[in-house]
Amino acid sequence: MSDTHVRTRIAPSPTGTPHIGNTRTALFDYLLAHKYGGEFILRIEDTDQDRSVPGSIEKIYEIHHFLGLVPDESPQVGGPFGPYIQTERLDIYQKYAQLLLDTGAAYHCFCTEERLKQLHETNKFAKYDRFCRHLSSEEVASKLASGAPFVLRAKLSETGFTVWHDLVQGKLSLPNTECDDKVLMKTNGIPTYHLASVVDDHLMKISHVLRGVEWLASTPIHLFLYEAFGWEPPVLAHVPLLLGPDKTKLSKRHGAKSVLEYAADGYLPEAINNFLFYLGFSYKDNSDLLTLPEMIEIFDETKIQRQNAIFDIQRLNYLNSQWIKKLSSADLFDRLKSFIPTDWSPEKVLQIIALVKDRAFTLKDFAPAAEYFFSTPTVESSAILAQSAHSSAETKAWFATAIKIIEDISDFSSTSLHEQLSEAQAASGFSPKEAFMSLRVAISGRNVTPPLFDCFVILGREETVKRLQAVLS
Ligand code: GLU
């Protein structure tokens, strides 16, 4: 590897927001390039205009920005091998298509849509029957002269095997009889994925094509093209599929979403990167919290797992909760801004964050956990009485004692409140659980909150007394 300058690319087609599986591939490409001090390129493969979905390119940029998988070259930042959008490179592909025609590696195909459809229906023929491959040069010339529409097809070898080595999948081989004379250029002069991606990977000096295993079947035609052009093919690495828990290809049915949807659901970029890293790469017990620079250190392209990876949302939740715990309160506060009401006082939110961050799985968990600090809950007296075996009169007496202490205490801190209220509780005949659960429910309307005396401090003396009074009366 030492003499190869590593350049990798992610080459999404703008057919919607990329699936989380594509983003895993992007992460691996990013790590591979950075591990060797090379470049990570983002190229938009938009030659299939019928499938283009407006807005997808912006979503792709957003995902990379959110995760910090910043490309060194892209349509946005440019670079020495641009343009990086395929429809802006059409003249380049024309030139290379002509070269293939000139060397006999490609041929004109005049078959109509109708004929191809018929072929498909009658023969259940998945492949083209190579009819036009056998037209004489006179026939071709006359059809061209008559202006008949045509596509260009690859003239693949009809014998032998294509054999190659894949960094992840190992040694592979396919009989050439199984390959199809794929279309390289359509009637409108726009190249297909096969031609465009091979030309671009070569011209953009891509050293490693690391992509999803679903593209493995396209490799023989790509290798054919490299040979036809006389180019050295890049190193190929096809990463396994992501499967749902039922071992079928991951889809929306399994609850899988795009990274942007996970972001909106309160998942941190750190946790998503960490989660994706472990999907296909084994490191210790897959529970270490790793940053991108740490992943770059650890990543080893020869150790990508060959078996398909199972998408386990529990693992993402776990990693997210651990990352939330790890972030400073100030950092968390910044990330929480779009998840909490704008009128919540930042000072109070910061105090609450410190108390609740250990229990949150996502950023969405904060607002519900903090809500009662900002609006008075409705608490039924029956809910208070349910917390102890004591009568209503005894409970009232305990509340009156607690209120008095809270009103009079000079140092309104969690430690002092704890000391004085515990002393009073011991004398009250209430068990600690009975005494403090009833106060907890009274101020929050819930059975589970952060430590009670911390909640008092955040609410403030006045508000705490007000809420306890309201229950008392
Ligand atoms: N444009 C293809 C896609 O949408 C890229 C395949 C490749 O990486 O070669 O995923």
Residues whose N, C-alpha, C, O or C-beta is under 5 A from the ligand:
A	BS01	LIG	A11 P12 S13 E45 S197 R211 W215
